[in-house]
Amino acid sequence: MPAAKPSPRTAARFQCDDPAAPARYFALVPCAGSGSRAGTAQPKQYQPIAGRPLVMHTLWALAGVARLEGGLVVLTPGDDFAWPEGGQWPDLFVRQACGGATRAHSVFQGLHALADLGVRDADWVLVHDAARCLVTPQMVDALIDACADDSVGGLLALPLPDTLKQEAGGRSHTTVPRADKWLAQTPQMFRLGALRDALAERVAGDFAGITDEASAMELAGHAPLLVNGSAHNFKVTYPQDFALAQAILQTSTNESSQ
């Protein structure tokens, strides 16, 4: 059951009858990837971790951000995951099976879906990886605080902590200066219209060179703001990442119950 018709209450979250109203905030979670590097039998975002599917940790964390008006989960057509319903599903979100072959395709389609739901071009969209399940409302609030008055928007990121090597033939060829290097994270926050237009410029080239939303904005001539993130906000990518994420989630659960 990949898509669910939103309740009237949820659908109303996306609509705005006043074009002059202040910009609102919405989440977009692309959830159409296969996660092949994770070495799992099913897409990694559906793997159980600390008592629930990985993606549900992500969605519930975003649902804790008070300033988010609503959110869209973008699924691959034919997605047959048994999604939680009722009280196990955060009412902030709706699901649509409009995903494409790549992340950029899925985000582009998701932006159009948000617009169809009533999100305006001037509203902010926070795109977040389904597999970054350790994001916290505090991290998202920090991004919103930093970008709300910015002309472009920005992203959570971390200054590169390690020495960076350039490889040639399996050997270290040279050391790359790291003073101005950052590791991009998510959410990445841009106005719906600006991000949609930036991605639209790359449709003809099949979104070549677009690895995240910031890269699309950069190619469109914008300079996104870098906002300090957290080392805990890593993307679960490889098999060993699951154990680390589970340990952190369980520790957090134990601390909150004390």
N, C-alpha and C positions, 0 to 999 in steps of 0.2 A: 504494500500500500504506500507508494512513493509520495503522493501528494494528498493533502487534506484541505477541504474547503474551509477557509477561516470562518470562525464564528463572527457574528455581526460586531461584537465588541472588539475582536482582534482586527477585523477589516477596517474599523473606524480609526484605528491607530495610524493608518497610513494616509488618511484623507485630510485635506485642509481646504476650507472654502474661502480663506482669506489670502490672496496672493501677496499681500503686504505683511503677513505674519512673519515673525522672526524665524530664522533657519532652524530646522529641527535635525535630530540625529537618528540615523537608522543603521542597523547592522546588516551586513551581507556575508554569508558564510558559504563559499564554494565547497561542495561536498560530493563532487563527481569524479574525483581521482581514484586510481586503482591502488596507489601506494605500493608499487611493486618492490621497492627497496626494503620494505619492512619484513619481507619474507613470511607473510601471513596468508592463510587460505582465502580470506575475504578481505575486502578493502580495509586498510588499517583503521580508518575512522570508526569502523563498526566493531573492532576488537574489544572484548570486555577488559576493563581495567578498573581496579578498585571498586568493583561492584556494579558498574554500569558501562555501556558502550563509550568508547573514548570521546566521541563527538558530543555525547550528552553532558559530559563535564564541561566542555567548551560552551555549549548553549546555556547551561545553567549559570555559568560564570558571567556571560554577557547579559543574561536576564537580570542579574544583580546590579546592573548599571542604571541608576534611576533616570538619567537623561536620555536613554534610548527609548524612542517612541515605538519602535517595532523592528522586526528583523525578518530576513528571508534566507532560507536554506536552499541552495541550488543543488539539485540532484541530477544524476544521469538518467536519461530516458530508459525505462525498464528497470529502474532500481526496485528491488524486491525486499529490502530490509524491513524487518518487523518493527516499525517505529513505535515508541511508547505513546500512549494516549492518555487522556484524562489528566489527572494530577501529576502524572509522570512526564508530561510534556509542558515546557514553558510557554505560556499563552502569548508571550511576546512575539513568537516566531510563527511564520507560515512556511510551507514547503512547496516548491515547484520543480518539476522534472524538466528543466530547460537547460541543463548543462551541456557543454560542448566537449570537443576532443582535448582541449587544453584548459588550463586555469584561466587564461585570458579570454577564451571563448565563453567560459562559464560566467565569469564576472561581467562581461559585456552583455550577455543574455540576461543575467540577473539584474543589471541596471535598468534594462528595458522593462523587465517584469516589475521592478519597484515603481517605475514611472507609471505603468499601467494600474498599479494599486493606488496611486495618488501621491506619491513622493514627488516633490517639485525639483526642478533643476538646481535651485539655490540651496536645497537641503543637503546636509552632510551625510555621506555614506562611509561607514567604517567597515572595511573589508578585512575579514579575519580568517586565518587558516583553521580549518576544522581540526587539524592535528596539533594545534597549539593549545592543549587542554589545561595548561597550568596558568593561563592568563587569569588575572584577578580584576574585579571591578576597580580597584585602586589604580592599576596600570592604565585601564581605559580612561578613567577620569583624568589622569595626568595628561594623556594625549589630547583629550577634549579641551582641557584648560589651556594647553599650549597652543592649540591650533584654531580655537574658536574665532579669534580675531585676525587670523592670518589670511593673506590674500590667496594663498595656494592650498594650504593644508600640509600634512606631514605624516610621519610614520614613527613607530617605536623602533629603536635601533640601539646597538651597543658599540662603543669604540672597540676596534679589534684588539684583543688582549695579548695575542700570541704573535710570535715571529712568523712572518708570511714568506713562504718560499715559492719560487717559480721553477717548475719541473721541466726537464728535457730528457727523454729517454729513460725515465724512471729514476733520475738523479736530480739533486738540487742544483739548479743552474745559476740562480742568483737569489739574493734576499731583497724582497720588495719593501720599501719604506712603509711603515704602518701608521705614521702620524695622522694621516687624514683618511684612514680606512675605517669603515663602520660595517657591522653586520646587521642587515635589514631584518626586522621582525614584522609582526602584525599585532594589532590592527594598523591599517594604512587608511588615512582619513582625507577624503577629498569631496568636493561638491559633486553631486550626481551629474549635472550637466557637463562640467569640465572634464571629469573622468570618462564619461561616455564619449565625448567628442575626441579626447586623446586616443582612446581605443579605436574609435571609428576610423581614424587616420591610418590605422595599421591593419584593417580588415583585408585589404587587397593583397597584402603580403603575408596573410595567414598569421598575423601577430608575431612575426619573426622579431626576435630580440626583446620581447616583452616577458620578463620573468616575474614581475610583480607590478602592482599598480603604480608605484613610484617611477618605475622605468618608463611606463607609458607617458606619464606626466613630464618626465625629463625630456623625452624625445619630442614632446610637443612644445618645448621651450620653457618649461617651468622648473623651479628649484624647490622641491619639497623640504619642509622643515624636519630636521632630525631631532627626535625627542628621546631622551635616555629611557631605555627599557629595563629589563631584568634578565639575568642569566637563567632564571627559572622559566622564562617564557620561551623555551626552546620548542622546536617542531619535532614531534615524534616521527622519526624517519627510519631508523635502523632497529633491528631486533633488540639490541641492548637498551635502547631508549625506553622501551615499555617498562622494564624493571625500575629504572630511575624515576620515571613519571609516577608509577604506582607507589613507590616508597614516599615520594613527596606528597602525593594525594592522601595517602593513609596517615602520614604524620600530621597533615593539615586537619584531617577529620578528627584525629585523636585530640589535637589541641583545642579544637572548637567545641568538643564535647566535655571538656574539663571545666 
